[in-house]
Amino acid sequence: MASHAIPRLERDDLLIQAALVDGRWVGAASIAVVNPATEAPMGRVPNLGTAETRLAVAAAFATQPLWRAASAYERADALRRW
């Protein structure tokens, strides 16, 4: 059987194991993510509840008109800077 090892990042600081909600990283409590084939740990995801989910949806809804009005080039530039 072929090996399906998860590649390691050259910079660990690029793996942020939280959720970006309304410009802030949230998610102190987290859930482990494991590779189901090997049961090797892969990382963690934030364990967000109803309140955090509602805040994320409201923030996305509020900023969507600005994002929609931006050109594809402006959106691409914003993603590259992030």
PAZALO-794901 format. One line per 10 residues: their letters; for each residue x, z, y of C-alpha. Coordinates in nm, 2 decimals. Each point is the difference from the previous one (the first is absolute). Layout:
a	X/Z/Y | ...
END
This chain:
mashaiprle	0.00/0.00/0.00 | 0.13/-0.09/0.35 | 0.10/0.28/0.23 | -0.21/0.03/0.32 | 0.21/0.24/0.20 | -0.11/0.07/0.36 | 0.27/-0.13/0.24 | 0.15/0.27/0.22 | 0.00/-0.04/0.38 | 0.33/-0.03/0.18
rddlliqaal	-0.14/0.23/0.27 | -0.22/0.29/-0.13 | -0.14/0.06/0.35 | -0.20/-0.33/-0.04 | -0.22/0.16/-0.26 | -0.24/0.21/0.20 | -0.23/0.18/-0.24 | -0.27/0.07/0.25 | -0.29/-0.19/0.17 | 0.03/-0.14/0.35
vdgrwvgaas	-0.33/0.10/0.17 | -0.05/-0.06/0.37 | 0.37/-0.02/0.06 | 0.09/0.33/-0.19 | 0.13/0.05/-0.35 | -0.25/0.22/-0.19 | -0.02/0.13/-0.35 | 0.18/0.32/-0.07 | -0.17/0.04/-0.34 | 0.09/-0.29/-0.24
iavvnpatea	-0.06/-0.14/-0.34 | 0.28/-0.12/-0.23 | 0.01/-0.37/-0.09 | 0.15/-0.08/-0.34 | 0.07/-0.32/-0.18 | -0.27/-0.01/-0.28 | 0.23/-0.19/-0.23 | 0.30/0.24/0.02 | -0.16/0.31/0.16 | 0.30/0.00/0.24
pmgrvpnlgt	-0.08/0.13/0.35 | -0.02/-0.27/0.27 | -0.10/0.19/0.31 | -0.28/0.19/0.15 | -0.31/-0.09/0.20 | -0.19/0.22/0.24 | -0.30/0.18/-0.13 | -0.23/-0.07/0.29 | -0.36/0.13/0.02 | -0.31/-0.10/0.16
aetrlavaaa	0.10/0.11/0.35 | 0.33/-0.18/-0.01 | -0.17/-0.31/-0.14 | -0.26/0.00/0.28 | 0.27/0.04/0.26 | 0.19/-0.30/-0.14 | -0.31/-0.22/-0.01 | -0.09/0.10/0.36 | 0.36/-0.07/0.13 | 0.01/-0.34/-0.18
fatqplwraa	-0.35/-0.09/0.14 | 0.11/0.10/0.36 | 0.32/-0.20/0.00 | -0.14/-0.31/-0.19 | -0.11/-0.18/0.32 | 0.35/0.02/0.14 | 0.15/-0.12/-0.32 | -0.25/-0.29/-0.03 | 0.08/-0.11/0.36 | 0.37/-0.01/-0.07
sayeradalr	0.15/-0.33/-0.10 | 0.15/-0.05/-0.35 | 0.35/0.02/0.16 | -0.08/0.33/0.18 | -0.13/0.15/-0.33 | 0.30/-0.12/-0.19 | 0.23/0.15/0.27 | -0.18/0.33/-0.02 | 0.04/0.01/-0.38 | 0.37/-0.09/0.02
rw	0.06/0.28/0.26 | -0.18/0.25/-0.22
END
